[in-house]
């Protein structure tokens, strides 16, 4: 069965990924990764991460995929050495020089080639294979036909990893310069401000005070904004192309997002192992699950040829709002840490690794006052909620999305 690889921008996301079915997790340190705005992990926290991941029988891959400057090379190699001694299962590297130095100075550390290296053909993959790469994270611009051809020319020991779900960059496998030019914050240094997601207008040179809106829909235009990727309905094709690991994008996402998407793909893979009919039969329900987290319009990327339509994907949408984290049970009461507004009468769902439960909230009892209330709104507040079903710490509460609710 293919490996399911989930993102961990912090400890909450890491625990969610493990609890909801990931086989492996990838995350970064405070330096040398391409998601500088994620929580990430200090070297001290990495020890806890590895204890948690390995204690669950899973694997952890460390992102060292920044494009380093000369003065950063020695420190990057040093971090790679420390990570190997702590027990990371592999490091993800994009820079050829950094890869070569890590191979030379930390030869025991397994190395995966990042998608940022833009591996588009078997010749490039073979070079990294000969240098000692154990896995190639393929460029996002490859079709399944091309991946299959590439796979046939590589040694069997070299694994292929490919993205299966999540936000995509409008530039070639993430090598974007928009953020550098517009804000001075570099995408290839981990600090992308995502200007491809901004709304744009047309400005005529002689009328600088009269910006004219360009309308794709009632909210404006997002002409640079790439569609999200969603390959849930095409997992057999990815398997047949020779892909070993399915990568979910999202180190900037919430733990609720990670839990929801990981569970959907875990369920799909498990059903596919039983029979393709069982997998196909569950797809409508699983696709509906994916709509319950924040997402843009989606397509299948380049897997079946250049994606169409080529216009922007618009703003994010979702059908459910993340309302709370389950802390456990006390009798027939759920202990919950509030994330977003809940009111008496709300129909709530509990997302668990095994499935989805639902009930109607009758009241809330804040732990700090013990007094019954009909609505809770303060994020982080801990409350008790009577429930006819049981849940466990690490489960999530959600409800149908309304305009007054926040998004995840």
Secondary structure, 3 states (H helix, E strand, C coil): CCEEEEECCCHHHHHHHHHCCCCEEEEEECCCCCCCCCCCECHHHHHHHHHHHHHCCCEEEEECCCCCCHHHHHHHHHHHHHHHHHCCCEEEECCHHHHHHHHHHCCCCCEEECHHHCCCCHHHHHHHHHHCCCEEECCCCCCHHHHHHHHHCCCCCCEEEEEEEECCCCCHHHCCCHHHHHHCCCHHHCCCCCHHHCCCEECCCCCCCCCEECCCECCECCCCCCCEEECHHHHHHHHHCCCCEEEECCCCCCHHHHHHHHHHHHHHHHHHHHCHHHHHHHHHHHHHHHCCCCECCEECCCCCCCCCCCCCCCCCECCEEEEEEEEEEECCEEEEEECCCEECCCEEEEECCCCEEEEECCCEEECCCCCEECEECCCCCEEEEECCCCCCCCCEEEEECCCCCCCC
